[in-house]
Amino acid sequence: MARVKIDEVKKSFGSTLILKGVSIDIPDGSFTVLVGPSGCGKSTLLRMLAGLENISAGEISIDDTVVNMLPPKERDIAMVFQNYALYPHMTVKANMAFSLTLAKAPQADIDERVNIAADILGLRPLLDRFPRQLSGGQRQRVAMGRAIVRRPKVFLFDEPLSNLDAKLRVSMRSEIKLLHLRLKTTSIYVTHDQIEAMTMADQIVVMNDGRIEQVGSPLELYDYPANRFVAGFIGSPAMNFLEGVVRRGSDPHFELPGGGRLELNPDTRAPDGAKAVYGIRPEHLDIAPDGIEAKVELVEPTGSETVVCALVGDQELLGVYRERHNLAVGTVIKLRPKKEHAHLFDLASGQRI
């Protein structure tokens, strides 16, 4: 296990700056997820940690040792790739043992490590098969087994579940989380899927356009987003946003362009007249007689929940309900946000007020 520290790291490809001064402290034994949209720089950062990309500026250290100039094999890391990267002509056992074989480790040690990893991952019956004889989930477990046998200080995962179908993704992310709880090795995991990030991470790093937007636990990011980008990226369905103006005085409220009024959280610090964005998550939006009028545009039953899309003026609101409301498209309903769960963001900067 190891602590990983990333200090003001930058990466340029020619004149294009991809990472714009990234700093992250990854605690020893944690499961940290780097999440963000495509092109935000998360995979580039992971490859720099692995030594597969050069660092333009800043420092990366593992256990207080700066690794900027160290080749990958001397960093004591193991990486699990998106495309498995298994040797098709080798058996499962040979694939898992490959790094130890290259290092000329004693055969008894190789066999012991491979068998331990195979038992952890449920691969013992598959050791004599070739990759072409395995399912996608089995191949991914072999790729993880190859990393485990090395007993590295740090595991790096680069979107390892993106090639799997939806059901298998759910089971595999549980397996990876259980694997981490068992091994307690520092793990850094890259994904664009915020559900993976929420369910697997101890610590989430939200990235956007080569910068870090917020670092925190899954529920910290969900309940207290630092800005509108984090609020909209974390959560499914995404947070609702309504533009309007803050009105203070004896009856503080948020005024919508069409004249609708929303109650403000008493802790709101926004000044009177401030142009802002009111954020509310779909599960915090009640259907109630004292709410604002909204016209139902779409109803999506999912079985356990019903998703209702409605328009308030020309602004869209999504509500998620456990109750099975019988709502027809075109119906006018009244929606009331739970004010204690409301968020306000500055209209210009997007920062939380």
Buried (B, 14 or more C-beta within 10 A) or exposed (E): BBBBBBBEBBBEEEEEBBBBBBEBEBBBBBBBBBBBEEBBBBBBBBBBBBBEBEBBEBBBBBBEEEBBEBEBEEBBBBBBBBEBEBEEEBBBBBBBBBBBEEEEBEEEEBEEBBBBBBEBBEBBEBBEBBBEEBEBBBBBBBBBBBBBBBBBBBBBBBBBBBBBEEEBBBEBBEBBBEBBEEBEBBBBBBBBBBBBBBBBBBBBBBBBBBBBBBBBEBEBBBEEBBBBBBBBBBBEBBBBBBBBBBBBEEEBBBBBEEEBEBBBBEEBEBEEEBEBBBBBBBBBBBBEEEBBBBBBBEBEEEEEBBBBBBEBBEBBBBBBBEEEBEBEEEBEBBBBBBBEBBBBBBBEEBEBB
